[in-house]
Amino acid sequence: MQNQKLLFGIDQFLQHPDNFHKLRFALVTNDSATTSDGILSRTALLRKRINIIRLFTPEHGLKAEGEDGVAQDNIIDSVTGIPA
């Protein structure tokens, strides 16, 4: 059996960034969302010049540290400078 690298959906998306340069994106993410190489998805997208204008986070917030069922405050992501 041949060794094949597992590609996440973000890895597939990043293979064709030119298809998306003219679009604006909002991304649902947190710090557990990475490429197969361990790069934060939002960072990898920005490196490919994908225009992310807003981040949305699941229940536990961008750092995945919020308590169950507790609303998270709006912040500016310290990694990208994008509102979350």
Disulfide bonds with the S-S distance in Angstrom:
none
